[in-house]
């Protein structure tokens, strides 16, 4: 006897995904991680549980276009659209990283209609960090260089 084909979105134990959308979140935290190659926007509740996320890569941008401000704006819009439907009205914004998408993502968040409690930059900064690699020693021929300098002066 053939197995019945399960309905789309159903689980083995019979629960549907209706429970997920029923959760109302009035306040949350929006994390924006902007690297040079990609921008990831994650929306969590106050306890840190992820509600929605999006990145420039999941929005369909490929290669170097993922690091652009427009890609960050699109990613932020996609991540926030899901939580506005769940009733989020207030949020805190944590921005991390040096990428181009920082300002564009923040602008998209402001336009979404969510009231922002504060915007905080949480980019990790080294307190003099790791020891840098040794300087490269390149052997140069000083006679040739002095001759080139003298020729350019003439």
N, C-alpha and C positions, 0 to 999 in steps of 0.2 A: 504494500500500500504506500502511495506517495505521501510525502510530508506536505502539509498545507504551507503555502507561501506566506511568510509573515508580513503584516502590514508595514508600510514605510513609517519609520519613527517609533516602532514599538520595540519593547525589550522582551527578553525571554520570560521574565516573571509577570509580564502583562501591564506594567506601568507605562504610561505614555509620557511624552515630554510636556504635558500641560502644567506639571508642577513647577517647571523651571521658569515659565513666564509669569506665574502667579506671584512670585516673590517680588515684593516692592522694596526698592532701595531709595530712600530719600536723599542720602548723603553718601559720597564716595570719594575715592582718590584716583586721579588720572596720572599715570606715570608715562612720561615721554622719554624714550631713549633714542637720541639722535647721534648716530655715528656718521662717518664720512660716506659709508656705503649703503646705509639703510636707516629707516626710522621706524621704531616699534612703539605703538601706543597701547597701553594696557589700562583698563578701567577695573578697579577693585572696590570692594566695600570697605568700610572703616577698619575691619579686622584684617584685611589683606587678601581675602578670597577673590579670585579673578572672576569677574562677571562677563567681560567682553575684551577682546584684543584685536588688533589689526596691525599690519605692517605694510610698507610700500611694496614689498614682494608679493604679499597675498592680494594686493589690489591690482595686480597684473603688470607692474613695472618690472622690467628686466634690466640687468646690467647696471651701467652707470646712472641710468635714469632713476634708480631707487634712491639715490642720495640727494635728489633735487627737492627744493621747497614745495613744488606742486605735488610730488608724490607723498610728502609728509602731510600736507593739507588733506589729501584724499584719504590717507590712512586714519588720520584723526577723525575725520567726518564719519567714516565707516564704523569706527569703534564706538563713537558717541551716539550714533543713531540708534543702536541697539539698547543702550541704557536709558535714553530719553523715553523710549517706549515703556520701560519698566518703572518710570516715575522718578528718575533722579532729577533733583532740582539744585542741589548745592554740591560743590566739589572742591577739593584741594588739588593743586597741580604740582607735581614733582618733575623737574626737567633735568635730564642727565646727558652729558656728552657734548662734544664740540661741533656736531654736524650742522649742515645748512638748514635742516628741517626744524630747528628749535622754534624760531619765530613764527614760521608758517603754521606749525601745529598749534601753537598757542593762539594764533589769530583764528584758526578754525574752531578751537574750543570756545573762544569768546563769542563767536558768531552763532554757536549752537543754542544759546539761550540759557545755559547752565550758569548759575551764580557762582563765582569763584571766591572762596574764602581767602586763599592766599596762593601765590606762585612762588615756589622755592627751587633754587638751583642746587641739586645734590650731586654735581659732578665730582668724582673722587679726585682729590689733589694730593700729590705726594709731599710729605714733609721732608724733602730732600731724598726720598726714595732710594732706588737701586743705584749701584755704582755704574757709571757709564763705561762703555768699552774703551780700550786703549786707543789713543790717537794713531792714525795710520802714518807710518813713516815711508814716504816715497822718496826714492833716491833720485836726485836731480843732478844734472850736469850744470854747474854754476858758470862754466866758461861759455856754454851755448846761450844761456839766458842773458848773460851780460852782453854778449855779442848782439842778440836780438834787440835788447833795450837800446844799445848804441845805434843800431841800424834804424830803429823807429824814430830816434831823436833827430836824425840827419834829414 
